Amino acid sequence: MTGAVTHEPPSTTGGHPGKPLIVTEDPDLLDDLLRLCAAAGATPEVHHSTPERRGSWESAPLVLVGDDAARRVRGAVRRRGVVLVGRDQDDSGVWQRAVEIGADHVLMLPDGEQWLVDRIADVAEGIGRPALTVGVIGGRGGAGASTLACALAVSSARDGLRTLLVDADPLGGGLDVLLGGESTEGLRWPAFAASRGRVGGGALEESLPRLHSLRVLSWDRGDCVAIAPQAVRAVLAAARRRGGTVVVDLPRRIDDSGAEVLAQLDLGLLVVPAELRAVAAAGRVASAVGMVLRDLRVAVRGPYGPGLDDGEVSRLLGLPLAGEVPVETSLLRPDGGKAPPGATARGPLARFCKEFWERALTETGRS
């Protein structure tokens, strides 16, 4: 069981990892807390009462106070990130003791173990601003969504941002293929099929193929074409915690796993060829996606059909215009070109992506 005394979550400072502080004289409770710290990959600092060393109490990113030690820390400086940990589910006095020491949360073991492991793991990893997460989806088949998703990721990485490209379309053939890295070592989606709870962001990043200065989570060529929603949630949450940008190539059919992806997006781009049938199809896609994702924008791809321009497509769909996606002539060659989409920094597609990121990062306060 966990309970909140205030609405302030435990936090780290500046996104840098640190050691949690444990305050208890209860040997059984200490054994449990040390076990949970080990499970979260953290090495704690342990004291029986408020640390005598100046700054230790104040600077620890997370403080776990055993219920046995509550009275001994009453005089400590009030701060965020204090959790009072006990075992007696029927002890109503624990809430009063939590208020006395300024605890943010009250946690009872063993019920609250997973919650606590997650909080300790956040400390061990270091939590900063979550990644700006952008989804790209085609208004119809062949709209060029995968090409734009790759170009956005390549552009972000070229500007020095930590970048992860996620292939959320199991039937799309694999973004690693589009980037020319199908044989590059690293994990693909099936390796995460059994993931539950929390996935370490650093471990995730290091396990994935590195292509063109970015990390790619794609599909392999096996029979697995579905990942449970819980696994999708865990993996995407881990990706976001690392900061930078995350670009997701979305499937046009939104199932439970797709809804989990949409729920973690900051904004979406709907790629729509400028022809009436494509606009009609895109309207249905926008309706489904809009039920989960509030910030959906249209990216129009020419050539334009009779009576259409990018503004008219935006008006017909009732979506804000992200811009016109230019044609990259090198991608039209039979071999598709040797470079990935957007690799030519001065090319029209790269310029579109750079301008998009500049606007999006500014709008979200990440520039």
Secondary structure, DSSP 8 states (H G I E B T S, - for coil): -EEESSS-----STT-----EEE---HHHHHHHHHHHHHHT---EEESSS-SSTTHHHH-S-EEEEGGGTGGGTTS---S-EEEEE--TT-THHHHHHHHHT-SEEEETTTTHHHHHHHHHHHHH---S--EEEEEEESSTTSSHHHHHHHHHHHHHHTT--EEEEE--TTS--HHHHTT-TTS-S--GGGGTT--S---HHHHHHHS-EETTEEEE---SSS-----HHHHHHHHHHHHHT-SEEEEE--SS--HHHHHHHHT-SEEEEEEESSHHHHHHHHHHHHHHHTT-S-EEEEEESS--TT--HHHHHHHHT--EEEEE---GGGGSTT--SS-TT-STTSHHHHHHHHHHHHHHHHTT--
